[in-house]
Amino acid sequence: MENLLDFISQSPVVTLGVLALLSLYFIIINWVFFYRFLSLNSWIARETLSLEQLLMGGSSVTASAYLHKFLSASSTMSREIFDLGMFAASKESTKGLSYLSIVASTSPFIGLFGTVVSILDTFDKIGGAGGMNMIAAGVSDALIATAGGIFVAIFAYTYHQVLKRRAFDLNGLIRMQRDAVLARKAEEEV
């Protein structure tokens, strides 16, 4: 605890600001990830159930399926209606991914900025007092901002990839439902 208080009291304001921003980024990306992950898993469960019922002989998607609202809003069942539903599902399932991507790509640079400012501050202090111990301690403290930026980027990138895969799985389930319903419709017309 004492080391933390020493670090806070000796660090430049910019470095502390950078670390505060990275902390905020970290809190937000965790919230986005867990919220989206849980909602996508719930959505995938509903779409899986609908697809299973279609494969067991059902003629249309269940009322809880995403495509149901598009089918019920239209008087005809066409590929265009399904494509509209798939586009809307794709858009909805990928919400939050751009934010995670932005955080993953910018947080290392934010951390690097904090490091550069901290190193400049260390060199400024060396001009007054000098000494190798001050250089080592200053550079060591300065690299904490870079480490923080990389830490946040790793989580943001990982979360982005996990959610992207879940969205891909979801869109595949919806596509399979579309194909099953259109195949049933084609069988009925023959």
For each residue, the residues with C-beta under 8 A, 3 or more apart:
1: 4 5
2: 5 6
3: 6 7
4: 1 7 8
5: 1 2 8 9
6: 2 3 9 10
7: 3 4 10 11 141 144
8: 4 5 11 16
9: 5 6
10: 6 7 141
11: 7 8 15 16 118 141
12: 15 16 117 118 121
13: 16 17
14: 17 18 113 114 117 118
15: 11 12 18 19 114 115 117 118 121 141 142 144 145
16: 8 11 12 13 19 20
17: 13 14 20 21 114
18: 14 15 21 22 110 111 113 114 117 145 148 149
19: 15 16 22 23 114 144 145 148
20: 16 17 23 24
21: 17 18 24 25 110
22: 18 19 25 26 107 110 111 145 148 149 151 152
23: 19 20 26 27 148
24: 20 21 27 28
25: 21 22 28 29 103 107 110 152 156
26: 22 23 29 30 151 152 155
27: 23 24 30 31
28: 24 25 31 32 99 103
29: 25 26 32 33 99 100 103 152 155 156 159
30: 26 27 33 34 155 159
31: 27 28 34 35
32: 28 29 35 36 96 99 100 159
33: 29 30 36 37 96 100 159 162 163
34: 30 31 37 38
35: 31 32 38 39 96
36: 32 33 39 40 95 96 163
37: 33 34 40 41 162 163 166
38: 34 35 41 42
39: 35 36 42 43
40: 36 37 43 44 93 163 166 167 170
41: 37 38 44 45 166
42: 38 39 45 46
43: 39 40 46 47 66 93 170
44: 40 41 47 48 166 169 170 173
45: 41 42 48 49
46: 42 43 49 50 62 64 65 66
47: 43 44 50 51 65 66 170 173 174 177
48: 44 45 51 52 173
49: 45 46 52 53 62 64
50: 46 47 53 54 61 62 64 65 177
51: 47 48 54 55 173 176 177 180
52: 48 49 55 56
53: 49 50 56 58 62
54: 50 51 58 60 61 177 180 181 184
55: 51 52 58 180
56: 52 53
57:
58: 53 54 55 61 62
59: 181 184
60: 54 68 71 181 184
61: 50 54 58 65 67 68 71 177 181
62: 46 49 50 53 58 65 68
63: 68
64: 46 49 50 68
65: 46 47 50 61 62 68 177
66: 43 46 47 69 70 85 88 89 174
67: 61 70 71 82 85 86 89 174 177 178 181
68: 60 61 62 63 64 65 71 72
69: 66 72 73 85
70: 66 67 73 74 81 82 84 85 88
71: 60 61 67 68 74 77 81 85 181
72: 68 69
73: 69 70
74: 70 71 77 78 81
75:
76: 81
77: 71 74 81 181 182 185
78: 74 81 82
79: 82 83 178 182
80: 83 84
81: 70 71 74 76 77 78 84 85
82: 67 70 78 79 85 86 178 181 182
83: 79 80 86 87
84: 70 80 81 87 88
85: 66 67 69 70 71 81 82 88 89 174 178
86: 67 82 83 89 90 171 174 175 178
87: 83 84 90 91
88: 66 70 84 85 91 92
89: 66 67 85 86 92 93 170 171 174
90: 86 87 93 94 167 171
91: 87 88 94 95
92: 88 89 95
93: 40 43 89 90 166 167 170 171
94: 90 91 97 98 163 164 167
95: 36 91 92
96: 32 33 35 36 99 100 163
97: 94 100 101 160 163 164 167
98: 94 101 102
99: 28 29 32 96 102 103
100: 29 32 33 96 97 103 104 156 157 159 160 163
101: 97 98 104 105 156 160
102: 98 99 105 106
103: 25 28 29 99 100 106 107 152 153 156
104: 100 101 107 153 156 157 160
105: 101 102 108 109 153
106: 102 103 109 110
107: 22 25 103 104 110 111 149 150 152 153 156
108: 105 111 112 146 149 150 153
109: 105 106 112 113 149
110: 18 21 22 25 106 107 113 114 149
111: 18 22 107 108 114 115 145 146 147 148 149 150 152
112: 108 109 115 116 145 146 149
113: 14 18 109 110 116 117 145
114: 14 15 17 18 19 110 111 117 118 142 145 146 148 149
115: 15 111 112 118 119 142 143 145 146
116: 112 113 119 120 142
117: 12 14 15 18 113 114 120 121
118: 11 12 14 15 114 115 121 122 138 141 142 145
119: 115 116 122 123 138 139 142
120: 116 117 123 124
121: 12 15 117 118 124 125 138
122: 118 119 125 126 134 135 138 139 141 142
123: 119 120 126 127 138
124: 120 121 127 128
125: 121 122 128 129 134 138
126: 122 123 129 130 131 134 135 138
127: 123 124 130
128: 124 125
129: 125 126 134
130: 126 127 134
131: 126 134 135
132: 135 136
133: 136 137
134: 122 125 126 129 130 131 137 138
135: 122 126 131 132 138 139
136: 132 133 139 140
137: 133 134 140 141
138: 118 119 121 122 123 125 126 134 135 141 142
139: 119 122 135 136 142 143
140: 136 137 143 144
141: 7 10 11 15 118 122 137 138 144
142: 15 114 115 116 118 119 122 138 139 145 146
143: 115 139 140 146 147
144: 7 15 19 140 141 147 148
145: 15 18 19 22 111 112 113 114 115 118 142 148 149
146: 108 111 112 114 115 142 143 149 150
147: 111 143 144 150 151
148: 18 19 22 23 111 114 144 145 151 152
149: 18 22 107 108 109 110 111 112 114 145 146 152 153
150: 107 108 111 146 147 153 154
151: 22 26 147 148 154 155
152: 22 25 26 29 103 107 111 148 149 155 156
153: 103 104 105 107 108 149 150 156 157
154: 150 151 157 158
155: 26 29 30 151 152 158 159
156: 25 29 100 101 103 104 107 152 153 159 160
157: 100 104 153 154 160 161
158: 154 155 161 162
159: 29 30 32 33 100 155 156 162 163
160: 97 100 101 104 156 157 163 164
161: 157 158 164 165
162: 33 37 158 159 165 166
163: 33 36 37 40 94 96 97 100 159 160 166 167
164: 94 97 160 161 167 168
165: 161 162 168 169
166: 37 40 41 44 93 162 163 169 170
167: 40 90 93 94 97 163 164 170 171
168: 164 165 171 172
169: 44 165 166 172 173
170: 40 43 44 47 89 93 166 167 173 174
171: 86 89 90 93 167 168 174 175
172: 168 169 175 176
173: 44 47 48 51 169 170 176 177
174: 47 66 67 85 86 89 170 171 177 178
175: 86 171 172 178 179
176: 51 172 173 179 180
177: 47 50 51 54 61 65 67 173 174 180 181
178: 67 79 82 85 86 174 175 181 182
179: 175 176 182 183
180: 51 54 55 176 177 183 184
181: 54 59 60 61 67 71 77 82 177 178 184 185
182: 77 79 82 178 179 185 186
183: 179 180 186 187
184: 54 59 60 180 181 187 188
185: 77 181 182 188 189
186: 182 183 189 190
187: 183 184 190
188: 184 185
189: 185 186
190: 186 187
